[in-house]
Amino acid sequence: MQLDLFAPTDTAFFAVEVGAEVGARRWPWVSRSPDQWLQPVRGTVISRRDDRIWVGSVLGQSPSQEEIDRYLAARGDRLKGSIPVIWDFGPIGGGMAAMWESVADLRPYSEDLADWQLERAKALEERVSG
């Protein structure tokens, strides 16, 4: 299921599908010494109808699928350009959390990880040579 139809049409964009692993340049401890940096936070795109994104929302603690569908039909335009993502912040960051994210802020996790590795290598080199 591709969700790119919800993205703004005037921005650079990669096709985001349910189940895609994404990153958003969330690099834990990047302000510390580079040998203490943790790998980027990894997210997984979920469906707008997935009840995990709706728990504790305006729909309450345990919305039914019918309530979710009604809300999306009536107010789905408010979510234009956003998709739900389950983030794994790990044991240090509080575990799993579902959040609405702007499609423009997301990128493939492999790209996020590659940029993190490059930045970390530069920071380690600067620390050694500086």
C-alpha positions in Angstrom: 0.0 0.0 0.0 1.7 3.2 -1.1 1.0 6.3 0.9 2.7 8.9 -1.3 -0.6 10.3 -2.4 -0.8 12.0 1.0 2.5 13.9 0.5 2.7 17.4 -0.8 3.3 17.3 -4.6 5.9 20.0 -4.7 8.5 18.3 -2.5 11.2 15.7 -3.2 9.8 12.4 -1.9 10.4 8.7 -1.7 7.6 6.2 -2.0 6.5 5.3 1.5 4.7 2.0 2.0 3.2 0.3 5.0 6.0 -1.7 6.6 8.8 0.5 5.2 11.7 1.2 7.6 12.3 4.9 7.9 14.5 7.4 9.7 14.2 11.1 10.5 17.7 12.0 11.6 16.9 11.0 15.2 20.4 10.2 16.4 20.6 9.6 20.1 23.5 11.1 22.0 24.9 12.8 18.9 25.9 15.8 21.2 28.2 13.5 23.1 31.5 12.0 22.2 31.1 10.1 18.9 32.1 6.8 20.5 29.0 7.1 22.6 26.6 7.8 19.8 23.7 5.3 19.5 22.5 4.2 16.1 19.7 6.2 14.5 16.1 5.5 15.8 14.4 3.2 13.3 10.7 3.6 12.5 8.2 1.4 10.7 5.4 2.9 8.7 2.0 1.6 9.7 -1.5 2.0 8.2 -3.7 5.0 9.1 -6.2 2.4 10.2 -3.8 0.7 12.6 -5.3 1.0 16.1 -1.9 1.5 17.6 -1.7 5.1 16.3 -5.2 5.9 17.7 -4.8 4.6 21.3 -5.0 7.6 23.6 -6.0 10.0 20.9 -9.1 12.0 20.5 -10.8 8.7 19.9 -10.1 7.4 23.4 -8.1 4.5 24.8 -9.6 1.7 22.8 -11.2 3.0 19.6 -13.1 0.5 17.4 -12.2 0.1 13.7 -15.6 1.7 12.9 -14.7 4.8 15.0 -11.3 5.1 13.2 -12.9 4.8 9.8 -15.5 7.4 10.6 -12.8 9.8 11.9 -10.7 9.3 8.8 -13.7 9.8 6.5 -14.7 13.0 8.3 -11.3 14.6 9.2 -8.7 12.7 7.2 -7.8 15.9 5.3 -6.2 17.2 8.5 -3.7 14.5 8.2 -2.6 15.4 4.7 1.1 15.0 4.3 1.4 12.9 7.5 1.7 9.2 8.0 1.8 7.1 11.2 5.1 5.6 12.2 6.0 3.2 15.1 9.4 4.3 16.4 11.7 2.0 18.4 13.5 4.2 20.9 15.0 1.2 22.6 15.2 0.6 26.3 17.0 3.9 27.0 14.5 6.0 25.1 11.3 4.5 26.4 10.6 1.6 24.0 8.1 1.8 21.2 6.0 4.8 20.4 3.5 5.5 17.6 3.6 9.1 16.1 2.2 11.0 13.2 5.1 12.2 11.0 5.4 14.6 8.1 6.4 12.6 5.0 8.8 15.4 4.2 10.8 14.7 7.3 11.2 10.9 6.6 13.7 9.1 4.6 14.7 5.4 4.1 16.3 4.0 7.2 19.3 2.8 5.2 20.0 6.3 4.1 19.7 7.7 7.6 22.0 5.0 8.9 24.6 5.6 6.1 24.6 9.4 6.9 25.0 8.6 10.6 27.9 6.3 9.9 29.6 9.0 7.8 29.0 11.8 10.3 30.3 9.5 13.2 33.4 8.6 11.2 34.1 12.3 10.6 33.5 13.2 14.2 35.8 10.4 15.4 38.5 11.5 12.9 38.2 15.1 14.1 38.6 14.0 17.7 41.8 12.0 16.9 43.4 14.7 14.7 42.0 17.7 16.5 
